[in-house]
Amino acid sequence: MKWKALAKTAAAIKKMFNIEEIPINAEGTETDFTPEQKEKLEAAIGVENAAKMIKGFSQELRNMTQNDQSLKAVKDEIDALVLEANLTEEQMQNFEGKNGNEELSAKIQAIKDKQKEQGQLINKLLQDPEGDVPTAIIQGLGNKTMKHSDSHLFATGKSYDAFEKRPWNARFRDGNVKATDFNNESNIPTLQDDLKHFVTENPSVINSLFSDFEGLPEEWSRRTGVLDRVEDGFVIAGEVVQGRKKGWSPKGRFKFSTEQGRVYRKKIDITFDGYELQEIENTWLRIKNSDGSHPWKMSFIGFLLSELVKRQKVDDRNAQINGIFVETPEGHDMPGAAVNSQNGLLYLWWFYRDVAKKYRPFTSGELLGGLPTNSNIVDYIEEMINNIPEDYRKMKGLEIQLSDKWMRIYRKRAGEIYNLQYNTDQGKKEYDLPHPIDRPNFKFQVLKDMTNTDFIGITFSENVQILDFDASEKGKFTITHEKRDTHIFADYRQGIRFIYVGNKLATGEPEHFEVQYLWSNNAPIFNKEITVPAFDDRTALLKMSYPSIEIDEKWVTDIVDIEGNLVPGQIVRIKGNAAMAGVKNLKNNAKFDLASDYPLNTDGTITLYVKEDKTLKEISRTNEAPTAADTAIKFDTTSIDANEGIEFKYTGTTATVEDILNGIEGKTISIYGSDTANVTLTLTTAGNINMASDAALASSNDYVQLTLIDGSWIETKRVIA
């Protein structure tokens, strides 16, 4: 490490500790002196000066990192221009052996020369008489001219762009309509080798791909190199200052708190049949006429890789937010759900609030005792902010995590109240700043995968940390072929955590020790319909990661015990599975206080209450899945408003429908009779109703179907017993 502003200081420190380099953390953003080294520094130059010196080193590190990133951005743009210029192999060799500014200057000059050469070629083509286009020049990429060599697509010289043994590249060159036969096993080893070569020669592409498709907030921090778990320690100090007086009265107390995060081992298993690979090939061919594509995306293997990443990242992004980890037993051949491959951010909120209770949610106040509503959302969030301790409330970098639904409601309501902006596109007032009203240090962080919940959480953006082991491992795909199917797979590790949550007071500890970095309302974090699968490991033990469980269809033992995140006062729901081969039961015993054994081979649900001793008592049970809610519109008048729905059920006395209001051209509605005996609803041709003949609906099973055509509701179907 070459220091500039602190070069002399660094030299003195290295001499003091007899070390070759100033210790720096893995991220390269802070110094990493040991406690012993810090103590020696403080003894030598004083506590205040030691702190200033360490802060100075950290600031210079951040400056160097920023400069490196800026330089890298310039280099990346020039490298992209070099690739786009389709330089010859001879021109590319001019860069070898050069680095730094000398390399950048050589590349810029090469681009200028290439542009001059292309300009001369275009002028020559414009002056030439019309005729056949030379075979070496293929029109594509918008108005640009793509050139291929005799052996390689785009004349790149790269093995994965070769025409030999790669019919997809030859098809691109020739404009051939015949798709590649990906059921031909000779093509698969070539694809496998091409993937290896592509990733090796384009190491930055993997990171670029995952950045393009990830969709997680940029403000969140990241940590790589996590093999399994990571843990950070924090020191919480109580008051140390007091009024002067005689005698020794020690006051200061300290407490150490730790937070742990983990990565989860994941895998990608994708099977393509020959037709699906041909569809990807066809899509690739269509992009050759698109402007602005990255050069590496123009290679078939690069495009295939981007399609794989797109599939993966949608699953991973959702799991990072909504994931609830469930371990699948060895030998279980059913594919696990991506959302159960790890614990996500919402699970962490739930665990730390409702299980570990490491932070206190807002549960009281004029608004915070309830849920947000369309009318109170602006005041609701303001009340949440006001309940954060003032020292934290004034800090920068805070974010409010909420769903897109509540973000839209906030913008609409804030606009209505404060008349801050008039949106001419929508013709209504709407607030569009990225932060709450008069709170510029709080950023709205809309989580696109956070749905069907009224939960709202607040923390520091950098307190959310995305974890992985090695970003590039996600792109190390293996390809195999079996009969008509092509299998592509990869293994990697990923996770997410809060760097710091909070500290729950122990008996006798001072109030200063109650510190928290998470704040939220008390709304349910997950929708009631969310369940996680439970797999049988043949121990008769139900392992509970979340208190809403659905038994796997391969469960083969009676359940006699349960372990996991049980908390007194908690509601636990266990849903059976009618697809089970045999009858297995949740047993009535010392752990489960049931009315009787509960059969698990139904689609019913048993609801349990966790008692103080963590045994579970039955509250209710069903033996079948709940009936879907009836969404039909009930009516008891002789007029129907078609805008209200598509199914209408009559609940009045005997009558005749006289009119159907509203509706749009082509809409179809169904009108049902009544459940009440001796009540008949009649439809006849009258007004805007056109019936084939009178229809008397004498029961709830009788109905007629009408479609709005040219302003008339015309009968299109009838079912009358």
N, C-alpha and C positions, 0 to 999 in steps of 0.2 A: 504494500500500500504506500503510495507516494503522497505524503501530506504537503500542502502548500502553505496555508495560513498558519498552521501549527507545526511546521516542520521542526523547528528548534525544540519546542515542547515535547514532540513525539520522540525526538532523539534522546532527550534527557530522561523521559519515562522509560524508554527501552533500556537505557543504561542502568537506571535505578533497579529495575526488576530482572535485568540480564535476560531479556527476551528479544526475539528478532522482529516481531510485529506487535502493534497495539491490538489487544484482543477485541474482536468484533463479533456480533451475533450472526446467526445463520442468514438472516435477511439482509445483512449489510447496512442496517439503518441505525444501529446504536453500538456503543462500546459494551464490552462484556467482561469488565474487571471482576475478579473474584472478591468475596468479602475481605479476605486477607489483604489483597492489593489495595482495596479502597481504604482500609484501616491504615495501611502504611502511608498512603498518599495524604490522608487527613492529618496524620501525625507530622508529616514532613512540611506541608504547606498550609495546613489549617482546613477546617471543615468547609468553610464558605468558598475558599479558593479551589479546593478539590472539586466541589460541585460545579463551579463555573468552568473549570477545565474540562470535566467530563461532558458538560453541556456543549462546550465549544467543539469538542471532537465530534459529537453526535450531529451538530449543525453542519459541520463540514462534510460529514458522510452523506447527509441528505442532499446537500448541494451537488456533490459529485454524482450521486445516483440520478438526480434530476438532469444533470448535464449529459450523463451517459444515455439516459432515455431519449433525450432530445437528439443526440447524435445518432442513436440507433434508428430513430424514426426517419432521419434524413437518409441513412444508409439503406433502410428498407425501401423507401420510395425510389431511390436510384436503382436498387437491385430489381425492383418491379419494372422500371423503365427499360433496363437492360434486357430482361426476359421478353418484354413486349416488343423490343426492337428486332428480335430474331437475328441476333448477331451470328456470324459464322464461327466455326470452331477456331479458325485462325485468329479472328478478332478476340475471341474469348481468352485465348492463350496469352494475350498481352497483359492480362490482369495477374497472371500467376507470378508469385514471388514478391508481389507488392502488397502493402498494407497501409492503413491509416489514410492520411490526406493524399498520398501518392496514388493509392488505389482509387479513391474517389475521383481524383482529377482524371485518371486514365479512363474510367467508366463514362464520365461526363463527355470527354472528348470523343469516345467511341460512339456515344449516342448522337452527337452532333454530326459525325462523319456518316453514320447510318441514315440519318434524316436527309442529309445532302444527297446521298446515293439514291434514296427512294424518290426524292424530288426529281432527279435526273431521269430515273426510270419512268416515272409517271409522264413527264414531258415527252419522252421518246414514244411511249404507248399512244399518247394523244396525237402524235404526228404520224404514226404508222397507219397504213390503210387497214380497213376492217378485214378480219379474217379469223383463223383459229387462234385461241388463246394458248400461249406456250404451256406445255404440260407441267412446267416447274412453277407456274403461277396459278393459284387457286383463289377465286374471288370469295370473300367471306368476311366475317367479323365487321359487319356494317359496311362502311365505305373504305375500310383499310384493305390492304393486299396481303394475304397470307402466302408464304412461300414454303414449299416442302422440298427436301433434298430427295435424291433417288432412294434413300434408305430410311429416312426418318420424317415423321410428322413434324411440321413447323421447322424442320432442319435443326432440331435441338441437339441431336447426337445422343440423347438419353435413351437408355435401353428400353424403357417403358413406352417410348414413342416410336420404336422401330416398326416397320411394316412386316418384317419376317415373323411368321407364327402368330401374328396379331391381326386377325381379320377385321376387328373393330377399327383399327387405325387405317387399314386399307379402304374400308367402307367410307370413312370420313374423307379420305383423299379423293376417292373416285366418285363420291356422291351416290354410291350404290344403294338401292332400296332393299336389297336382300339382307335380312338380319343375321347376325352371327349365331351359329349353333352352339349354345353354351352347354348343351348336353353332351357335346364331344369332349371326352375326358382329357384330350391332349391340350385343350385350352386352359385347364385349371392350374397345372404347375406353372404355366407362364404368368397367369394372374397372380399367383402366390409370390413368385420371384419379383414381379413388377411392384407389388406392394412393399416388399422389403427394400428394394432399391429406391423407390419413391420417397419413403420415410427417411431413409438414410441420407439422401441427397437434398432433401427439403425439410430439415429438422424444425424450422420455424412454422411450417405449414400446419402441424398438429396443433400448436398453441393458437394459431390464427383461426383454425376451424372451430375450436372449442370456444373461442372468444366470440366468433360470429353467431353461434347457435345457442350459447348458454342462456342468456337472458336473465341472469341474476344481477342484482344491483352492483354497479361499479364501486360504490362507496365501501362495500364490505371488504374486510381484510382477508388475506389469503396466506396459507402456510403449507409449504410442500415438505417432502421428506419425512412424513409421518408414517412410520411402519405399521403401528397398531394404535397406540394411544399417545396423547400429549397432555402434559399437566403444567400449569403455571401457579406460582405461589404469590400471595399478596399479603402485605403487612398493614394491619389496621391499628392506628395509634389513638389512645385516649388523650385527654387533656394533660399537658405537662406544665403549664404556666400557672402560678398562683401569687398572691400578694406576699411581699417580703416579711419575714418574721424570724425570730430566733429559733434555733433548733433545726433538726433534720426531719422533714415531713415528706417522704417520697410520695409522688402522686402518679407519675406516668405509668401506664400499663399498655402492653402491646399484645396483639393476637395475630396469628398467622392463619390465612385461609387459602384453600386451593380449589381450582376448578379443573376438571378433566374433560378432554374431548377424544373422540376415537374416529378412525376411518373403518369403513366396512368393505370387506372383500366382495367385489361384484364381478359379474361376467356378462358378456354379450354373446348370445347364441342366436344367429339369424340363419334361416334357411330360405334360399331362393330356388324356385324352379326355373327352367330355361326361359319360360315366357317372361317372368319378372325381370330377369337380367336383360332380356331383349328390350323391354320397356325402358329400362334405365339407359340402355345404349341409344334408343331412339330419342330420349330426352336430351342426352349429351349431344347428339347430332344437331338437334334444333338450336342449341345455344351457340353454335358456331356463327350464327348471324346476329348475335347480340353484342352490343358495345359494352365496354367497361369490365369484361370478365378478367379475373386474374389469370395470368399465363398458365399457372400450374393447374387451374381448373379446366383448361382446355385439353389437358391430357385425360384420356379415358380413366386411367387408374386414379388420378386426382379427383375426378368427378365422382367416381364410384365411392371413394373414401368420404367425400363430402356428404353423399347420400346416407352412408352408414352412420356418420356422426349426427346428421339431422335426426335420424330415427332414435339414436341413443340419447341425445341431449334433451329432447322433449320429456323422455322418461326420467332422466336424472334431475332436470329442473323441478319437476313435480315432486320427486322423492325428496329433494333438498328442502322443500317447503312442507309437504304433507306426509312424508314418510313415517311409518310406524314399523320398526324392525321386528320381524318374526323369523326365527331360525328354522330352516327346512331340514328335516332329518335326512341323514345319509340314506340313499337308496330310494328316496321318494322321487318318482319319475315325472310328476306333474310340474310344469314350469311355474316358478314362483312369480308373484306380481311384483313389478318394479317398485311400487309404492311401499312394499314390505321389505325392500333390500337394505334399508337404513332408517335410523331415526332422523326426522327432519326438524325444521325450525319450529313448527307449531307443536310438535311433540315435546320439544324442549321447554317451550312456554308452559305446556300442560304439566309436565313432570315437575318443574321447579315451583310452579304455583300450587298445584293440587296434591302432589305426592311428597316431594322433599320439603315443600313450604319454605324455600330459601328467599322468597320475597313476598311482600304483602300486596295483594291487589287492592284497588280502590273499591270499597264496598259500601260507603256511606256518602252522604251529601245530597243536595237537592236533586241532582240528576244521576250521580254515579251509583246510587242505590238501585237503579234499574238499568234498562238497556237503551242504546241510542235509538232515536226515532227520526223520521224525515223532518220533523219540525224543530227538534232540539239538538241536532247533530253539531251545529256550530258551537253552541254553548256547552255541549257535552265535552267536546275536545278541549275547549278552553278551561273547563273545570278540572279535567285530567291534568293539564299542564300546571295549573295553579296548585295542585296537590303534590307536585314534585318539590322536594326541598329546594329552597332558593339558591343555595350554592350550586346545585346541579342545573337548575332551571335556566341559569344565565349562561351556561357553557355552550360552546359551539359544537356542531357535529351530531346533534340529536336527531333521531328520525322517528316518525310515527308510522308504524306498520299497520296497514288496513287493507281491506278488499277493494276491488275496483268499484263494486256497488256503492260502498259508503263514501268513496272518493267522489263519485258522480253526484251523490246526494248532497255532500258538503258543498261542492262547487255551485250547485243550483241554489241551495238554501242561502249560502253566503252572498250570492249575487242578488237574491231577492231582498235580503235584509239591508245590505250596505250599498247596493247600486254601484258596484265597483267597475263593472264592465258591461258593455252592450255587445252581444255577439250577433252581428248582422246575418250570419249564415243560418242561425237557428231562430232568430227573432225573439230572443229572450235574454235576460240578464244572467251572466255567469261569471263566477270568480275563477281566475285561471293562474294565480300565482302558485309556486311550488311549495308554499309553506302556509300554515294557518294565519289568519288575520293578525297583524301586528306581532308575529312571532317568527322573524326571519331566521333564527337559529334552529328552528325545528323544521325538518324536511319531511314532506309527505312521501312515504315509501310504499307505493302500491305493489302488492305481491299478486301477480297475475294468476297464480294457481291457488290463491286463497279465496275460497268460495263458500257460500252457504253458512256464513258465520258472522256474528255481531261482535266478535272479539277485536279489540284494538290494543296494540302494545307499543311501548315507547322504550327505546334504549339508544345508546350511541352507535352510529353506523359502524365504526371500527371495532365495536364490541362483538359484532357478528363475524365469525371467521370461517371461511371455506377451507376444508382440509383435503389434501390428497397426498399420495406418496410420490408419484412422478407423473406429471401431466402427459408426458409422451407415451406412457404405457397404455393409455386408452387407445392409441392409434396402432398398436402392434397387433394387427389382425392376422389370423391364420385362415387359409382357405383350403377346404377339402371337397371332394366330389363323391357322391354315392348314388348310383342309378341315375335318376333324372334330377336330383337335387344337388345344389351347391350350398355347402355349409360354411359360414364365416363366423369366427369366434375370437374373443379377446378377454383378458382378465385385467382388472384394475382395482384400485382402492379409492374411496371417497367418503367424505363426511362433512358435518357442519357443527359448529358449537358457539356458545356464548363464552367469550374469554373470561368474563367475570359476571356472576349473577348477584350474589349478596351473601350476607352473613346473618344467620338466625341467632338471636341472643340466647345464651345459656343462663341458667339460674345464677344470679349474683353479678352478672357482667354489666358494665356501665352502658348507658344509652348510645355512647359514641361508637360502640362496637356494632350497632345495628346499621349496616351499610348495604345499600342495594343499587344495582345498575339497571335493573329491569323494573318497569312500571306498567300496569295494565288495568283494564276494567275486569269485572268478574264474570263476563259473559262466557257461556260454553265455548270452548276453543274449537272442538270438532262437532260437526253435525250429528244429530242423534242416529242417523242412518249409517254412520261409519262403523264397520266391524273389521276385526282382524282375524285371519284364519288361525286355528289351533290344530297342530299336527300331533299324531300319536307316536310317542317314543317307547311305547310298551311298558311304561313305569306306573301307569294308573294315576299319574300326576298331571294336572292341568297347569301349564305354564302361562301366566297372564302378564303380557306387557302392557295391555290396555283393557279397560273393564267392559268392553263390548266385543264378544267373541263369537265366532261361527265355527262349529266343529267340522273338520275335514271329512270328506266322504269315506276316507280310508281308515277312520278311527275304528279300532277293534277291541278296546279294553273298557271296562267300567272305570269311571272317574271316582276316586276316593279321597283325593287331596288336591290342594291348589297352592301355588306359590307365585310370587311376583309383586307388583306394585299395589298391594292391598293397603287401604287407609280406612280407619274407622269412620263410619258415616257415608262411605262410598256406595254407589249403586252399581251392581255388576249384572250384566245381561249375557246369558249363554244361549245361543241359537243352535238348534239341532240341524240335522241334515237328512232329508228323506232318501237321499241316494245311498245311504249306508247299507252295506250288504246284510248285516244282522242287527239284532236288538242289543244295544249297550245303554247303560244307565249312568246318570249322575246319582251317586248313592246317598241315601239318607243315613248319616252317621254323626260322629262327634264334630266333624268339620263343617258338614252341610246340614243345617237344621231345616229339613224339608217335611212337607205333609206326607210324602211317600217318595220312593225312587222316581226319578224323572227320566223317561225314555228319550234318548238322543236321536233316534231314527225318524224324527218328524221335522217339519219346517217350522215348528213352534218355538217359543222363547220362554225361558224361565228367568224371572227377575229376582235378584237377591240383594240383601242389605248387609254390609260389613259391620259387625258389632265391635265393641271395644276390645275384645280378646281376639279379634281378627277371624272369628268364625263367621259363617254366612247363613243368614236366615231367609227363607223363602218369603217373597212378597206376593208374587202372582206367577201363573204359568198359562201358556196356551199350547195347543197341540197341532196348530196349523199356521201357515203364514198369514199375516194380516191382510184383510180384503182391501184392494185398491180403493182409494177415495172416489166417491161418486162426484164427477165434475159436471153432471148434467144440470141444466137450469130448470128450477121448479117454477111453474106458473099456474095461476088459477083464474086468469082472465081470458077474454076472447080475442086478445091481441098479443102478438109475439114481436119482440125486438130482435131481429136476426144478428145484430151486432154483439149481443150478449154471449153467444156461444154457438155450438153446432148441434147439441142434443138438448131437447126440451121435454120435460116430463110433467104431465098434467096432474094437478092436485085439487082441482075444484069440483063443482057439481056438474051434472049433465049440461052440455052446452055445445055450441058450434063456433069454430074459429072463424072470425070475420075478417081479419087483416094480419099481414106480416109486414112489419116496418123495417126500413133500412136494408142493410146487406149490400154486397158488391157483386158485380157481374161474375157468374160462374160459381158462387158459393153454394154449398150443399148443406142442408140442415135435416135433422130427423126429429119427428114429433111423435111422442109415445103417449099411450093412454094412461089411465089411473089404476092404482092398486085397489081402490075402494069398489066394493061390490055394487052392481046396478048403476054405475056411473059410466056414461059413454061420451066420448069427445068426437064430434063429427067434423070432417073437412069436406067442403063442397066447393064447386067452382063459383067464386064470388070475389069481387074486387080484383086484387092482383094475384089471386090464387087460381091455378088452372089444374083441375083434377081430371083424370081419365073417367072417373065416376065417383059418386059419393063414397067416403071411407068412414066407417064407424069403428072407433078404437075403444073396445070394451074392457081391455086389460092392459097391464104395464108391459106385456109382451107384444102387443099390437103396435105397429108404427108405420108411418109413411115417410118417404124421403122426397124432398123437394129441392130443386136447383133453380137459381135465379138466372133466367135467360131472357134478354131483351126486355127487362123490366117486369117480367111475370115469374111467379114461383110455380114451376111446372113439375108435376109428379114424375119422378124417375124410378121409384120403387115403392112397393108396399108389402108388409108382412102382417097378415091378420089370421088368427087361429080359426 
